[in-house]
Amino acid sequence: MMKKAFIFDLDGVIVDTAKYHFLAWQKIAQALHINFTHEHNELLKGVSRIRSLDIILELGNVEASQEDKDKWLIQKNEDYLSYLVDMDESEILPGVFKILQLLKDKNQGIALGSASKNARPILEKTGILSYFDVIVDGNDVTNAKPDPEVFLKAAQLLNIDPKNAIVFEDSVAGIQAANIAGMVSVGIGEETILHEAQYIFKDFTEISSAFIEKLIN
């Protein structure tokens, strides 16, 4: 059996921390009298914290100094982290644990490739940190998706050729990054949004053991 690299995004793929990001950004937006909706939040998927703030400011046509931006970025992260305090294994999205266990049983390389700078504490709180051989997060890379740096680094640390890597992503930028890296892209979410992915599933409950076997072989 060939050893492949299975690389997972975090937010919206393994856990639904997207809702906490939304609440934290919405709090900033409301203070600036900017209307920030769930639809607007889709624009922030897979995007860095700095770029996310710029998008919100653009929505409200708000000009801001770097000093103000830095202050809001710190405030957003503090609010976000306060929501994570009570996280536990119940936050793991349906079907994820089964797939991680299957990959572990098959002795496959498992990595996290996420823009989040809070990946490790989230994996610890949800009790699945031990499943990951490699973690590459926002603290380890300089280029945001769709740049493939995060995925290429994960494959490199697993010592597996990028062409033998499979990426699970819920964002357009993440799917594009996987495709640019020459990896197999698996979209988790809506087909209308993630149509550039090679495979698309609504969530992990739709992914069968047979499909994972096919990817390995």
C-alpha positions as CSV (number, residue, x, y, z in Angstrom):
1,M,0.0,0.0,0.0
2,M,1.4,3.4,-1.0
3,K,1.7,6.1,1.6
4,K,0.0,9.3,0.6
5,A,-0.3,12.7,2.3
6,F,-3.8,13.6,3.4
7,I,-3.9,17.4,4.2
8,F,-6.9,19.0,6.0
9,D,-7.9,22.6,6.3
10,L,-9.2,23.4,9.8
11,D,-12.0,25.9,9.8
12,G,-15.2,24.5,8.1
13,V,-13.5,21.2,7.4
14,I,-12.6,19.6,10.7
15,V,-14.4,22.0,13.1
16,D,-16.9,24.8,12.5
17,T,-14.9,27.6,14.0
18,A,-16.1,29.8,11.1
19,K,-19.1,30.8,13.2
20,Y,-16.8,32.2,15.9
21,H,-14.8,34.1,13.3
22,F,-18.1,35.6,12.0
23,L,-19.2,36.7,15.5
24,A,-15.8,38.3,16.2
25,W,-15.7,40.1,12.9
26,Q,-19.3,41.2,13.2
27,K,-18.5,42.8,16.6
28,I,-15.7,44.8,14.9
29,A,-18.0,45.7,12.0
30,Q,-20.9,46.8,14.2
31,A,-18.6,49.1,16.2
32,L,-17.6,50.7,12.8
33,H,-21.3,50.9,11.7
34,I,-20.6,48.4,8.9
35,N,-23.3,45.9,7.9
36,F,-21.6,42.6,8.0
37,T,-23.7,39.5,7.0
38,H,-23.2,35.8,6.7
39,E,-23.0,36.3,2.9
40,H,-20.1,38.8,3.4
41,N,-18.5,36.3,5.7
42,E,-18.1,33.9,2.7
43,L,-15.6,36.4,1.3
44,L,-13.3,35.8,4.3
45,K,-13.0,32.0,3.9
46,G,-9.4,30.9,3.5
47,V,-8.2,34.5,3.8
48,S,-5.7,35.9,6.2
49,R,-6.8,38.0,9.2
50,I,-5.2,41.2,7.8
51,R,-6.9,40.8,4.4
52,S,-10.2,39.9,6.1
53,L,-10.1,43.3,8.0
54,D,-9.4,45.1,4.7
55,I,-12.4,43.4,3.1
56,I,-14.7,44.5,5.9
57,L,-13.4,48.1,5.8
58,E,-13.9,48.1,2.0
59,L,-17.5,47.0,2.5
60,G,-18.1,50.0,4.7
61,N,-15.9,52.4,2.7
62,V,-14.0,53.0,5.9
63,E,-10.5,54.5,5.8
64,A,-8.3,53.6,8.8
65,S,-4.7,54.2,10.0
66,Q,-2.4,51.2,10.5
67,E,-2.6,51.9,14.3
68,D,-6.3,51.4,14.2
69,K,-6.1,48.3,12.1
70,D,-3.6,46.8,14.4
71,K,-5.8,47.5,17.4
72,W,-8.9,45.9,15.7
73,L,-6.9,42.9,14.6
74,I,-5.8,42.3,18.3
75,Q,-9.4,42.9,19.5
76,K,-10.8,40.4,16.9
77,N,-8.4,37.7,17.9
78,E,-9.1,38.2,21.6
79,D,-12.9,38.0,21.0
80,Y,-12.4,34.9,18.8
81,L,-10.2,33.1,21.4
82,S,-12.8,33.9,24.1
83,Y,-15.3,31.8,22.0
84,L,-12.9,28.9,21.8
85,V,-12.5,28.5,25.6
86,D,-15.4,26.1,25.9
87,M,-14.6,24.0,22.8
88,D,-14.6,20.2,23.1
89,E,-14.9,17.1,20.9
90,S,-18.5,18.0,20.1
91,E,-17.2,20.7,17.8
92,I,-15.7,18.2,15.4
93,L,-17.8,18.1,12.2
94,P,-19.8,15.0,11.4
95,G,-17.8,12.1,9.8
96,V,-14.4,13.7,10.3
97,F,-13.3,11.4,13.2
98,K,-14.2,8.3,11.2
99,I,-12.0,9.4,8.2
100,L,-9.1,10.4,10.5
101,Q,-9.2,7.0,12.2
102,L,-9.4,5.1,8.9
103,L,-6.3,7.0,7.6
104,K,-4.5,6.3,10.8
105,D,-5.3,2.6,10.6
106,K,-4.0,2.6,7.0
107,N,-0.8,4.3,8.1
108,Q,-1.3,7.3,5.8
109,G,0.4,10.7,6.3
110,I,-2.0,13.1,8.0
111,A,-1.3,16.8,8.0
112,L,-3.1,20.1,8.9
113,G,-2.7,22.9,6.4
114,S,-4.5,26.0,7.7
115,A,-4.3,29.8,7.7
116,S,-5.4,29.7,11.4
117,K,-2.8,30.8,14.0
118,N,-4.8,28.9,16.6
119,A,-4.7,25.5,15.0
120,R,-2.8,23.6,17.8
121,P,-5.0,24.8,20.7
122,I,-8.2,23.9,18.7
123,L,-6.9,20.4,17.9
124,E,-5.9,19.9,21.6
125,K,-9.3,21.1,22.9
126,T,-11.2,18.8,20.5
127,G,-9.0,15.8,21.4
128,I,-7.6,15.0,17.9
129,L,-4.1,16.5,18.0
130,S,-2.5,13.1,18.1
131,Y,-4.0,12.1,14.7
132,F,-1.8,14.7,12.9
133,D,1.8,13.8,12.0
134,V,2.4,17.4,10.8
135,I,0.8,20.8,11.5
136,V,1.4,23.8,9.2
137,D,-0.6,26.8,10.2
138,G,-0.6,30.6,9.9
139,N,2.5,30.8,12.1
140,D,4.6,28.8,9.7
141,V,3.9,30.4,6.3
142,T,4.1,33.8,4.7
143,N,1.8,33.4,1.7
144,A,-1.9,33.0,2.0
145,K,-4.0,30.7,-0.1
146,P,-4.5,30.5,-3.1
147,D,-0.7,30.4,-2.9
148,P,0.1,26.7,-2.3
149,E,2.8,27.3,0.3
150,V,0.9,25.8,3.3
151,F,0.1,22.6,1.4
152,L,3.6,22.2,-0.2
153,K,5.2,22.6,3.2
154,A,2.9,20.0,4.7
155,A,3.8,17.5,2.0
156,Q,7.5,18.3,2.4
157,L,7.4,17.7,6.1
158,L,5.7,14.4,5.5
159,N,8.4,13.6,2.9
160,I,5.7,12.9,0.3
161,D,5.7,14.1,-3.3
162,P,2.9,16.8,-3.9
163,K,1.4,14.7,-6.6
164,N,0.7,12.0,-4.0
165,A,-1.1,14.5,-1.7
166,I,-4.9,14.9,-1.2
167,V,-6.3,18.2,0.2
168,F,-9.7,18.6,1.9
169,E,-10.9,22.2,1.7
170,D,-14.1,24.2,2.1
171,S,-12.8,27.5,0.5
172,V,-12.3,28.5,-3.2
173,A,-8.8,29.8,-2.3
174,G,-7.9,26.5,-0.7
175,I,-9.1,24.4,-3.6
176,Q,-7.2,26.7,-6.0
177,A,-4.0,26.3,-3.8
178,A,-4.4,22.5,-3.9
179,N,-4.8,22.5,-7.7
180,I,-1.8,24.9,-8.2
181,A,0.3,22.5,-6.1
182,G,-0.7,19.6,-8.4
183,M,-2.5,17.8,-5.5
184,V,-5.9,16.1,-5.5
185,S,-8.5,18.6,-4.3
186,V,-11.5,17.5,-2.4
187,G,-14.1,20.2,-1.7
188,I,-16.2,20.0,1.4
189,G,-19.3,22.1,0.9
190,E,-21.5,23.5,-1.9
191,E,-20.8,22.3,-5.5
192,T,-21.8,25.7,-6.9
193,I,-19.0,27.4,-4.8
194,L,-16.3,24.7,-5.0
195,H,-16.8,23.6,-8.6
196,E,-13.0,23.8,-9.2
197,A,-12.4,20.8,-6.9
198,Q,-11.8,17.4,-8.4
199,Y,-14.2,15.8,-6.0
200,I,-17.0,17.5,-3.9
201,F,-18.9,16.3,-0.9
202,K,-21.4,18.1,1.2
203,D,-19.6,16.8,4.4
204,F,-17.5,13.9,5.6
205,T,-20.5,11.7,6.2
206,E,-20.8,11.4,2.4
207,I,-17.2,10.1,2.1
208,S,-17.0,6.3,2.0
209,S,-14.1,4.0,3.0
210,A,-14.1,2.8,-0.6
211,F,-13.4,6.4,-1.8
212,I,-10.5,6.8,0.7
213,E,-9.1,3.4,-0.5
214,K,-9.3,4.6,-4.1
215,L,-7.3,7.8,-3.2
216,I,-4.7,5.7,-1.4
217,N,-4.3,3.2,-4.3
